Amino acid sequence: MLDNSPRGKFNEGVLCAEFVGGFGNHIFQFASTFGIAKSKNMTVIIKSDSFLSKVFKINVTFSKNEKFCKQQKSRNEKYPATYDPSLRQFNSSNSFRLGTYLQSWKYFDEHENALRNHLTFRGHIIKTATNIIKQILTKYSISRANVTLVGVHIRRGDMVNNKQGFAVATPEYLSKAVDYFLNKYKNVIFIVASNGLEWAKQNMPGNIRVEYVHEKRTIDMATLSSCDHTIMTVGTFSWWCAWLAGGEVVYFSRPAVKGTWWDKRINMRDHFYSHWIGFRDSLYYLSNYLEEALTTSF
């Protein structure tokens, strides 16, 4: 629905989604705003030129009146990857804009089915992703019914040596995650997308069937979400590939360097679903050992 009203009048309270950061962040911001609005019978508004509306079949109110949302009072979370119940505590007859990153499934979990309807890829994107999958199946002379596809997203780039404390996944973690699926399923093919493709090719385990995709980010996400299961590394792009795929998920459960900015802002139970499977690497145990040794030595 497109709102062209210069005054932006609505019969009920409105929640405006504010978009900051990258693709995965935008999805969290829409999903959390949608979930909160749905639970309070409010209208969701996003800008008519939103990037997400070009990717997904989102069916909410689109507004060309940019001033309307900017004029609403802002309600901000306390921490970006920690559920903040106070964010829901307001009079739903009023209008607000929500910020900032809203990276918790708890904001939208109760409305998952409705959210999935909105987060359906547009036809031209899913067509390209489907063709990529078909080419991979043809290469191995196997039908879709007889193969288990595991999407792997490996975040590198800006996450390597970052100052915020994000921990990039290690080859050890990837090996553990790959072994999990190989031990559980037959005829497994791993499909990898990464913004550090050369590193990924050098550090994915050997002697497995693995294919690499390097398309636009929308195509990469659509391809990975077409798989049966997911191996995540770090970042919200991985998170949404996993959620959209809907199968088993293995995630890197050392996503933050201890004591850093990110470590103080992520609540693991709020950010990752309890049924997702977290794997650590030896660096986790080494850091715990060093922390305990330093504590007991004083």
N, C-alpha and C positions, 0 to 999 in steps of 0.2 A: 504494500500500500504506500502510495506517495503522498506526502503532506506538502502542499504548496501554499498553505496558509501563512501569510506574513506574520501573523501574530502567534501561530502555533498553538491554537486552542484545542484542548482535549477534555473529554467528559470525566476522565479519571486521572490519577497521578501518572507521571511519566518517568521512566528511567532512561537516561541517555548513556550510551556506551562510549567511553573515551578510548581511543586507540593510541598506544605508544609502544615503541619497540618493534620487534620483527613479526613475522608471520605467525609463529606459534603463540607469541604474546597476544596478538590480536584475537586469536581464537579463544584464548582464556578470557579475555576481557568481554567478548561477546557472550560466551557461554555463561559466565558468572552473572553478568547483568541480566541475561535472559532468565536464568534460574531464580534469581531473587525477585525479578519482576513477576514471573509466573506464580511464585509462591504467595505474592501479595496482590494478585489480580491487577497488575499495572501494565501499561503500554511500554514496549521497548522501542526506542528510536535510535537509528544509526544514520550517518550521513549517506546521501544518495550516491555519492561517488566513492563509497567505502571499497577498499581492496577486496574485503571478504565477499562482498556482494557479487563481485566478478568471478569468484572462485566457487562459491557454494550457492545453492538454491534457497537462500535465506528469504523468509517471507514474514518480515516484520514491517514496521512503519519506517519508511525512508524519508528523510527530510532534506529539502533544499535550503531551508531556512537555518543557516549556520548560527545565527545569533541566539536562537531559542535555547539550545543546549548550553551555550556559553553563559547565558543569563541565570541558569539554575545553580543552586547551591551544591557545592561539591562534597561528597562523602568519600573519605579515603580510608583504605585498609591500614592496619598498623605495620604489618610485614608482608612482603610480596608472595611468599609461599607458605603462609600460615593462615589457617581459617580464622576469621575474625567475626564472631557471632554478632557483635555490636553493629556491624555494617547493615544488618537486617532491621535494626531497631529504629524505625522511623514511621511517621504517619503516611500511609500509602495514598492519601488524598493529595499529598504534595508531590512536587516534581524535583528530581535530583539528577546529577551526573555522578557516575561511580568511577573511582580511580584507586589504585593504579594498575598493578599487574594481576591480582586476583587469581593466583595460581593454586587453587584448591578445588578438588572435585566436590567438596562438601557444599559449595555454592549452587551446584546444578544437578547433583546426583538424583534427586527425587523426580526430576523431569528429564531423565536421560532419553527416553523414547521420543519425546517431542523435540528435544535438541538434535537428535540424530536426523530427524526429518529436515531440519534447517541446514545441517552440515552434510548435505548430499552434494557431491561434486557436480558441476555443470557438465553437460553432455560432451563437449569437445575435449574436456580434460580427462574424463573417464575413458573416452574412446582411445585417446593416445596411450593411457596407462594400460588398457586392455590389450592393445597391440603389442606393447613391450612384453607383457606376460606371455602372449601367444608366441612371440619370437623365441623367447627362452624355452618354452615347452617344445617347440619345433626342433630347436637345437638338440635337445635331449631325447627327442622322439618319445615323449610321454604325454599322457592326457592329464587334464586338470584334475580329474577325479582320482588319479593314481599318484599324486604327488603332494607333498607337504611343503608349502612355500613359507619361508621365514624371512620377514623383512628386517633388515639391519640398518639402523641409522647411526653413523659415526660422526659426531660433532667435533670438529677441530677448529681451524681458523682463529677467530677472536677468542676462543676459550683457552687456547694454548698460552701459557705464561700470563694469564690475566691477573689483574690486581684485586679482583673482588673475591677470589677464593673458590671459583668453580673448579672442580677436579675433573679433568678429562679421563676417559676410560683408558685402561691399559691393555696390552696384548694378553696378559694373564686373564683379565676379566672376559675378553672376547672368547678366549679358548674355553673357559668354564661355561659361558653362555651357549656356545656352539655345541659343546659336549652334551649339555642338558637336552637339547632338541634331538641330537643324533641318537642318544640313548633311549629316547621316548617314542620317536616316530620313524617310519620307514620312508625311503625315497624323498629325502629332504634336499631342497635346493635353497640356498641362501641368496637373497637379493639385497645388495648393499648400495646405499646412497650416502654420500659424504661430501662435506666441503673441504676435505683433505684426502682426495681420492688416492693419491700416490701412497700416503701413509697407510690408508686402509688396505690397499693391495699388498703392501709389504708386511702387514701385521695381522691380517685375517689368518686363521689356522690353515695349514696346508692339507692336501689330500681330502678336500671336500668339494662338493659341487657348489660353486659360487659365481654369481654374475653381478656386474656393476652397472648402475645406471647413473647418468649424469645429465639430467635435463633441467628444465626450469624447476624452481622449488615446488610449484604447484603440481607438476607432473611427478616429481620425485615422491611427494607425499601421497598422491593418489595411487602410485604404483605400490609403495610400501603398505598402504592401507588396504590394498587388494590382496595382500598375503594372508595366510592363515594365522600366523603368530608373529611376535615382534621381539627383537633384541634392541633395547634402548641403550643410549650412552648418557649424555648430559644435554640439558636444554629442553625447551618447550616444543620444538619441532619434533623431536623424538617422542615426547609425551603424547602428542596428538596423532602421530602415526600409529602408536600403540592403541590408543582409545578408538580410533576409527576402524582399525583392523578387527578389534573385538575378540581376539583369541587369547592364548596365553602370552603373558608379558614377562620378560626378564629385564630387570633394570639394574643399573650400577648404583649400589647402595652406599657408595662413598662419594656422594656428589659434591661435597664441600670440604675444603681443607680446614682442619680444626682451628677454631679461634678467629676465623676470617669474617669479613662482612657477610658473605653468603651463609656461612655456618650459623650465624646468629639470626638469620632470617628465614631459614627453611625448617619446617616441621615435617619430618618424614611421613608421619601418619596422616597429615593433612594434605600433603602433596601427592603421595603415592597410594594407590588403592591397597587394601590389606591382602587381597587375593593375588596381586602382582608379586613376582618372585624376585627378591633382592639378592644379588651376588656381590661379594666383596673381593678385594685382592689382598695380597700380602702387605701392601703399604698401609692398609687400614690397621692391621694388627701391629705393625711396626710403630705407627704413630701412637697407638694406645699404650704400647710397651714403654715408649720413650716418655710419654706424659706421666705414666705411673711411676717410672724411675725418677723423674725430676721431682715429683710430688713427695715421694718417700725419702728423698735425699736431704730434705730440709726439715 
